[in-house]
Amino acid sequence: MHPPQIDLDAKYVVQTYARQPMVLARGEGVWVWDTDGKRFQDWVAGIAVDVLGHSHPKWVAAIREQAGRLVHTSNLYHNEHQAVLAREIVGITGLDRVFFANSGTEANEAAIKIARRWAKAYHSDAKHKLITFVNSFHGRTYGGMSATGQEKYQKPFTPLVPGFVHVPADDWAALDSAADEDVCAIMVETIQGEGGVRPIPAETMRALRRLCDERNILLIVDEVQCGIGRTGKWMAYEHSGVLPDIVPLAKGLGGGFPIGACVVRGDAATCLKVGEHGSTFAGGPLACKAGLATLEIIREEAILENAEVVGTHLQEGLRNVGESTGCLSELRGMGLMLGLVLDRPIAKQVLTHCRENGLLINAPSDTLIRIVPPLVITKEEVDWALPILEAAIRASS
Ligand SMILES: *Cc1c(COP(=O)(O)O)cnc(C)c1O
C-alpha cells in the first residue's frame, strides 16, 4: 500500500518539497498513473510544462532516436539541432536571437546579465537597476530570487543581489518614479503564475513598452510559464501587441524535457561577447531535439487553437461550478492558465478530495486553485473532471 519511495524520500532527499503522498509512474495524454495503478487526470502538467500531455508518441520517438545518436557534446562544438531550434524560437517570438539555458531561472539569469551588459556597453555602469513587480516570480537562483517580488522566497537567503526594485503592478506612479536613468530593465510576467495567476492588463503592457522606449530601458517579459501556447497564442504578450526586448522561456518549451531559452532583440541580442556567458549543458542535441519536436507537434496538431477553444470551455465549466457551489469569488487567467479564487480557505481540502477521486490540481494558497492542464486536453476530458472538482468543493465547504 505505502510505496517505499516515500520513506526513502523522507530519509535521503533534502526536504524542500511539500509533496502529495503518491508516487507517479506512468503517463499518457492528460492521464497519469501511480505505482498502485490508480489513474488521475492531470490538471497540473508538471506545473505548466507538459504542453503535449504525457508520452506523446511523436515526441517520445524523437528523443528516443536522438538519445541513440548523440546526447551531449558541450558548446565547444555546433550540434545538429541548436541553431535550428533557435530559428524556430525566433519565429514564434518575433525577436532576433536565442541564448540557451536549462531552466526558467537560468533563462532569467541570462536576461538579467544581458540587461546589465547592454547598459554597460551602450550607456553607463550606473545604469544597473532592474524594476520588477510585487508578487512576481522569476526563479530560485540568486538573480531570479532577487528579481522575485515575494519576500517568502527571499527572507531565508539575504543578502540578495543588489539593484532590484519591486513596485506594485497596479501602481503606475510608483513605477514612473522608480524608472529613473539608472534603470536598465523592467521585468514582468504577462500573467503572474506563482503569484496567483494574475494577468497584467494589456493596456499596462503597452504603457510599459512606451515607458521603456522613452527612457532607454529594456522590457523583459518573463514568459517561462505563460508562453508556448498556454494562453492560446505562442506568447502571452501577443494579446497586447507588445514586442519585448528580452523573453525568457522554459517550462513548456521542451514538452517536459528540461530546456530554457533567453530570447533577445536589437542591441540586446549582440551585447554579449564570446566567453561572457555560457552553460555546459545548455542547447544540447537532446534538449533541442525535444524542443523542435514540441514546437512541430504544437503546429501540426493545432494545439494553440485547442488551448483557446478548450480553455473557453473550461472557463465556462468553472464558472458553472462556482455558481452551483456558491464558493467562487473570481476566475482569473487566459486560455489554459487559470486561477480559481475561492471565497473561503478550502483549497487544500479541495485538492485532497480531487486527488482521492482521480483529479490532480494545484493549490498555491488556501484560497487559490491553479489549473494548467496539458494543452492537448479535450472538452470531453474537461467534462469528465469538472464534476469531481464540484463534488470536492461541496465536500470541503
Ligand atoms: C517557473 C518559473 C520560473 C522558474 O523556472 P525554473 O525552471 O523552476 O527555474 C521563472 N519564471 C516564471 C514566470 C516561472 O513561472
Ligand as a Chemical Component Dictionary entry (heavy atoms), coordinates in Angstrom:
data_LIG
# 
_chem_comp.id                   LIG 
_chem_comp.type                 NON-POLYMER 
_chem_comp.pdbx_formal_charge   0 
_chem_comp.three_letter_code    LIG 
# 
loop_
_chem_comp_atom.comp_id 
_chem_comp_atom.atom_id 
_chem_comp_atom.alt_atom_id 
_chem_comp_atom.type_symbol 
_chem_comp_atom.charge 
_chem_comp_atom.model_Cartn_x 
_chem_comp_atom.model_Cartn_y 
_chem_comp_atom.model_Cartn_z 
_chem_comp_atom.pdbx_ordinal 
LIG C1 C1 C 0 8.636  28.562 -13.023 1  
LIG C2 C2 C 0 9.035  29.937 -13.317 2  
LIG C3 C3 C 0 10.381 30.341 -13.280 3  
LIG C4 C4 C 0 11.477 29.417 -12.798 4  
LIG O1 O1 O 0 11.615 28.311 -13.618 5  
LIG P1 P1 P 0 12.512 27.064 -13.102 6  
LIG O2 O2 O 0 12.587 26.181 -14.318 7  
LIG O3 O3 O 0 11.796 26.452 -11.956 8  
LIG O4 O4 O 0 13.826 27.604 -12.729 9  
LIG C5 C5 C 0 10.694 31.630 -13.646 10 
LIG N1 N1 N 0 9.745  32.493 -14.047 11 
LIG C6 C6 C 0 8.445  32.155 -14.097 12 
LIG C7 C7 C 0 7.442  33.151 -14.578 13 
LIG C8 C8 C 0 8.043  30.874 -13.723 14 
LIG O5 O5 O 0 6.757  30.539 -13.735 15 
# 
loop_
_chem_comp_bond.comp_id 
_chem_comp_bond.atom_id_1 
_chem_comp_bond.atom_id_2 
_chem_comp_bond.value_order 
_chem_comp_bond.pdbx_ordinal 
LIG C1 C2 SING 1  
LIG C2 C3 SING 2  
LIG C2 C8 DOUB 3  
LIG C3 C4 SING 4  
LIG C3 C5 DOUB 5  
LIG C4 O1 SING 6  
LIG O1 P1 SING 7  
LIG P1 O2 DOUB 8  
LIG P1 O3 SING 9  
LIG P1 O4 SING 10 
LIG C5 N1 SING 11 
LIG N1 C6 DOUB 12 
LIG C6 C7 SING 13 
LIG C6 C8 SING 14 
LIG C8 O5 SING 15 
# 
